[in-house]
Amino acid sequence: MMSVPGLLLAGMALTFLEGSAWARTNEMTAQINNLFEQYNRPGAPGASVMVIKNGKPIFARGYGFADVEQKIRCGTDTNFRLASVTKQFTAMAVMMLAERKKLSLEERLTDFFPEFPAYGSAITVRHLLSHRSGLIDYEDVIPKGTAIPVLDRDVLRLLMQQAKTYFRPGAKYRYSNSGYAILAQVVEGRSGMPFAQFLKRHIFEPLKMSKTLAYEQGIAAVPNRAFGYSVKSPGFVRTDQSLTSSVLGDGGVYSSVADLCKWDAALYTGKLVSPKLRRLAFTAGPSTEHPETGYGFGWYIGKYRGLKEIWHSGNTIGFTTRIARFPEKRFTVIILTNRNEAELAEMPHKIADMCLFAARD
């Protein structure tokens, strides 16, 4: 019996295989390493990757540098800014409050914020979760000259200064960071605690995601932190934070592939919300910008090679992330990178091809 090199790192138990299983695993490892070769070059920001099958990691590795200047390498416990992969946590917080009868999915913005303009009376929590609110993009109405990072409560104030929506709420889909920033404020209002604290106490701590947090500059510190970078020929330049990086509800969570493995496992259980409510989150609603793909609550829902695919991507200054779940096969791919505009869209599909469809092809 021999251990499989390059698989389960950062304190995880090693997997032991023999014969043909060893050969298949060794081949998969080489193929995935090849996919991420560009992240493993000298002086380059990197990536962390995990592949999960039946609740257990079958591949987990870090590539390249979490901190290029200090030459700190990426590992499976490196924490990356998740960007819009955060939205699934915001949605879960809302669903938990709904299940505890602290709010209803049919309540309207004016129920939470009575001073909100009249147009808010037509926008429900369900609209916000599924990107059907029509809210104006807050990024487009930040006053010129703003130098202090925008917070979720600032987004609320900006939207209260607007007089209309892009379309009649509920009429169609338009991806909205504004909606998820507002949902963070809804969570604060109905839970009676700061959004970051709610996530920590009710999601991260129960799931033992001990290093995951909603990052509040000057309040929290990110352990094992990856810093963000963008391409600047001939190399990379650090671009870790922007004016909107402090908005939590739409993109402010930091996590690692090791902690997200625990999150993935919980999504098959009723530990956080009932199966009925969880299924609602994973049910395709309005059609989206992606062909044959709908949106649930914090997740895109589509198909790949006949399998249901539940996924989300994240892209912000210095970070690109993606999680893709194939629940019928209990198979998940998590990819976190600390570089801007990384091309990750087809990476989970390529890995699924290797692990799920190799015998068929």
C-alpha positions in Angstrom: 0.0 0.0 0.0 1.3 3.5 -0.8 0.1 7.0 -0.1 -1.1 9.2 -2.9 1.1 12.3 -3.3 -0.4 15.7 -3.9 -3.9 14.7 -2.8 -5.0 15.5 0.8 -2.9 18.3 2.2 -2.9 20.6 5.2 -3.6 18.1 7.9 -6.2 16.1 6.0 -6.0 12.3 6.2 -4.1 10.7 3.3 -5.9 8.3 1.0 -4.4 4.9 0.3 -5.0 3.0 -2.9 -3.7 0.0 -4.7 -3.3 -1.3 -8.3 -5.6 0.2 -10.9 -7.1 2.7 -8.4 -3.6 4.1 -7.9 -3.0 4.4 -11.6 -6.3 6.2 -12.1 -5.7 8.5 -9.2 -2.1 9.2 -10.3 -3.4 10.0 -13.8 -6.1 12.3 -12.5 -3.6 14.1 -10.3 -1.3 14.7 -13.3 -4.2 15.9 -15.4 -5.4 18.4 -12.8 -1.9 19.7 -12.2 -1.6 20.3 -15.9 -4.9 22.3 -15.9 -3.4 24.6 -13.2 0.1 24.8 -14.5 -0.1 28.5 -15.2 -0.9 29.1 -11.5 2.3 27.3 -10.4 4.9 29.5 -12.1 7.6 31.4 -10.2 6.4 34.7 -8.8 2.8 34.1 -9.8 -0.4 34.4 -7.7 -1.9 31.0 -7.4 -5.0 28.9 -6.7 -6.4 26.3 -4.3 -8.4 23.4 -5.7 -10.4 20.7 -4.2 -12.4 17.9 -5.8 -15.0 16.1 -3.5 -16.6 12.8 -4.2 -19.2 11.2 -1.8 -18.3 13.7 0.9 -14.5 13.1 0.8 -11.8 15.1 -1.0 -10.2 13.0 -3.7 -7.9 15.8 -4.8 -6.8 18.9 -2.8 -3.8 21.2 -3.6 -2.5 24.7 -3.6 -0.6 26.2 -6.5 1.5 29.3 -6.7 1.6 32.2 -4.1 -1.0 33.6 -1.7 1.4 36.5 -1.1 3.8 37.0 -4.0 5.9 39.7 -2.2 6.4 37.5 0.9 6.7 34.3 -1.1 3.9 32.6 0.9 2.5 29.7 -1.0 -1.2 28.7 -1.5 -2.4 25.7 0.4 -5.7 24.0 1.0 -6.2 26.2 4.1 -5.4 29.5 2.3 -8.3 32.0 2.7 -9.4 33.8 -0.5 -12.0 36.5 -1.0 -14.9 34.6 -2.4 -16.5 37.5 -4.2 -20.0 36.5 -5.4 -19.6 32.9 -4.2 -20.5 34.8 -0.9 -24.1 35.1 -2.1 -24.9 31.5 -1.2 -24.1 32.3 2.5 -26.2 35.5 2.4 -29.1 33.5 0.9 -28.7 30.8 3.6 -28.8 33.4 6.4 -32.1 34.7 4.9 -33.5 31.2 4.6 -32.6 30.4 8.2 -34.4 33.4 9.4 -37.4 32.5 7.3 -37.5 29.0 8.8 -37.4 30.5 12.3 -40.4 32.8 11.3 -38.2 35.9 11.7 -39.2 37.0 8.2 -41.2 35.9 5.2 -39.9 35.5 1.6 -43.0 37.5 0.6 -42.2 40.5 2.8 -41.4 43.7 1.1 -38.6 46.2 1.4 -40.9 48.7 3.0 -41.7 46.1 5.7 -38.0 46.1 6.7 -37.2 49.8 6.0 -40.4 51.9 6.3 -38.5 55.0 5.1 -37.7 53.3 1.8 -39.2 55.0 -1.3 -42.5 53.8 -2.5 -41.0 51.6 -5.2 -39.7 49.3 -2.4 -43.3 48.2 -1.7 -43.2 46.1 -4.8 -39.9 44.3 -4.1 -40.0 41.1 -2.0 -37.3 39.1 -0.3 -37.9 36.4 -2.9 -37.2 39.0 -5.7 -33.9 39.9 -4.0 -32.8 36.3 -3.6 -33.5 35.5 -7.3 -32.2 38.8 -8.8 -35.7 39.9 -9.9 -35.9 43.1 -7.9 -34.8 45.5 -10.7 -32.8 47.5 -8.2 -30.4 50.0 -9.6 -26.7 48.8 -9.5 -25.2 50.6 -6.5 -21.8 50.6 -8.1 -23.2 53.0 -10.7 -24.6 55.6 -8.2 -21.6 55.9 -5.8 -20.9 59.6 -5.8 -17.9 60.8 -7.7 -14.9 61.5 -5.4 -15.9 58.9 -2.8 -12.7 57.7 -1.2 -14.0 55.8 1.9 -14.9 52.1 1.2 -18.7 51.6 0.7 -20.5 49.4 3.3 -23.8 47.5 3.1 -25.6 50.3 5.0 -24.2 52.8 2.5 -25.8 50.7 -0.3 -29.1 50.9 1.4 -28.8 54.7 1.7 -27.8 55.0 -2.0 -30.8 53.0 -3.1 -33.1 55.1 -0.9 -32.0 58.1 -3.0 -33.3 56.4 -6.2 -36.8 56.9 -7.5 -37.2 53.9 -9.8 -36.1 50.4 -10.7 -34.7 49.0 -14.0 -38.0 47.2 -14.5 -41.2 46.2 -12.7 -40.0 44.0 -9.7 -40.6 40.3 -10.5 -41.0 40.9 -14.3 -37.6 39.5 -15.2 -34.0 38.7 -14.1 -31.1 41.0 -13.8 -28.1 40.1 -11.7 -28.0 42.4 -8.7 -25.2 43.0 -6.2 -27.5 45.7 -4.8 -30.1 43.0 -3.9 -27.6 41.0 -1.9 -26.2 44.0 -0.1 -29.8 44.8 1.0 -30.4 41.2 2.1 -27.4 41.6 4.5 -29.2 44.6 6.0 -32.4 42.5 6.2 -30.5 39.8 8.1 -29.1 42.4 10.5 -32.6 44.0 11.1 -34.4 40.7 11.8 -31.6 38.9 13.7 -30.6 41.8 15.9 -26.9 41.3 15.2 -24.3 42.4 12.7 -24.4 40.4 9.5 -20.8 39.1 9.9 -21.6 38.0 13.5 -24.8 36.2 12.3 -22.8 34.2 9.7 -20.1 33.3 12.3 -22.5 32.2 15.0 -25.2 30.5 12.9 -23.3 29.1 9.9 -19.5 29.0 10.3 -19.2 27.9 13.9 -21.9 25.1 13.7 -20.1 23.8 10.6 -16.7 24.1 12.2 -15.6 26.5 9.4 -13.2 28.0 11.9 -11.2 30.1 9.5 -14.1 31.5 7.4 -15.4 35.0 8.0 -17.1 38.0 6.5 -14.1 40.4 6.4 -14.6 43.8 8.1 -11.5 45.9 7.7 -10.1 47.1 11.0 -12.4 44.7 12.9 -11.5 41.2 11.7 -8.2 39.6 10.6 -8.1 37.0 7.8 -5.9 34.0 8.8 -3.8 32.4 6.1 -4.8 35.2 3.8 -4.3 35.3 0.0 -3.9 38.8 -1.4 -5.4 39.7 -4.8 -3.4 40.5 -8.0 -4.1 41.6 -11.5 -2.0 41.1 -14.6 0.4 43.9 -15.4 2.9 43.0 -18.1 5.3 41.5 -17.6 4.0 40.2 -14.3 1.3 40.9 -11.7 0.4 43.9 -9.5 -1.3 43.7 -6.1 -5.0 44.8 -6.4 -6.4 43.5 -3.2 -9.2 45.9 -2.3 -11.5 48.3 -4.2 -14.1 50.9 -3.2 -16.7 48.2 -3.0 -14.7 45.4 -1.3 -16.2 46.2 2.1 -19.7 45.4 1.0 -20.4 42.0 2.7 -23.7 40.7 1.5 -22.7 40.5 -2.2 -19.1 39.4 -1.9 -17.3 39.9 1.4 -16.7 36.4 2.7 -13.2 34.8 2.9 -12.8 31.1 3.0 -10.6 28.1 2.0 -11.2 25.0 0.0 -10.8 23.0 3.3 -13.6 25.0 5.0 -15.8 25.0 1.9 -15.6 21.2 1.9 -17.5 21.3 5.2 -20.0 23.7 3.6 -20.6 21.4 0.7 -21.2 18.5 3.1 -23.8 20.5 5.1 -25.7 21.3 1.9 -26.7 17.6 1.7 -28.2 17.7 5.2 -30.9 19.5 7.2 -28.3 20.9 9.6 -28.9 24.6 8.6 -32.4 24.6 7.0 -35.0 21.9 6.3 -34.7 19.8 3.1 -37.9 21.6 1.8 -36.4 25.0 2.0 -33.0 23.8 0.7 -34.7 22.4 -2.4 -36.3 25.7 -3.0 -32.8 27.3 -3.1 -31.7 24.7 -5.6 -34.7 25.0 -7.9 -34.1 26.9 -11.1 -36.1 30.1 -11.2 -35.8 32.8 -13.8 -33.6 32.3 -16.9 -30.3 34.0 -16.6 -27.4 35.4 -18.7 -26.2 31.8 -19.0 -27.9 29.5 -21.6 -30.3 27.0 -20.2 -29.5 28.1 -16.7 -31.9 29.4 -14.0 -31.2 31.1 -10.7 -32.3 29.8 -7.3 -31.4 31.5 -4.1 -27.7 32.3 -4.3 -27.0 29.6 -6.9 -27.2 29.1 -10.6 -28.9 25.9 -11.6 -28.2 24.2 -15.0 -27.1 21.0 -16.5 -23.8 19.5 -17.7 -23.8 16.3 -19.8 -27.2 15.3 -18.4 -26.3 16.0 -14.8 -27.8 18.8 -12.7 -25.2 21.4 -11.9 -25.5 23.8 -9.1 -22.8 26.5 -9.2 -21.7 30.0 -8.7 -18.7 32.1 -9.7 -17.1 35.1 -8.2 -15.0 37.8 -9.7 -13.7 40.9 -8.0 -10.5 43.0 -8.1 -7.7 40.5 -7.5 -9.8 37.3 -7.1 -11.7 34.8 -9.2 -13.6 31.9 -7.7 -15.9 29.1 -8.6 -17.8 26.2 -7.0 -19.7 23.6 -9.0 -21.8 20.9 -7.4 -23.2 17.8 -9.2 -25.5 16.5 -6.5 -26.7 13.4 -8.3 -23.1 12.1 -8.2 -22.2 13.8 -4.9 -19.4 15.4 -6.7 -18.1 19.0 -6.2 -15.2 21.1 -7.6 -14.0 24.2 -5.7 -11.5 26.6 -7.3 -10.3 29.7 -5.6 -7.7 32.0 -7.2 -6.1 35.3 -6.2 -5.9 36.8 -9.6 -8.3 39.0 -11.5 -10.4 37.6 -14.4 -9.0 34.1 -14.2 -10.6 31.8 -16.8 -12.3 29.3 -14.6 -15.7 28.7 -16.3 -14.9 25.4 -17.9 -12.4 24.1 -15.3 -15.0 22.2 -13.2 -16.4 20.7 -16.4 -12.9 19.5 -17.4 -12.4 18.0 -14.0 -15.8 16.3 -14.1 -14.9 14.9 -17.5 -11.8 13.3 -15.9 -13.5 12.0 -12.8 -17.1 11.2 -13.9 -17.1 10.6 -17.6 -13.7 9.1 -18.4 -15.0 5.6 -18.7 -17.9 6.7 -20.9 -15.7 8.8 -23.3 
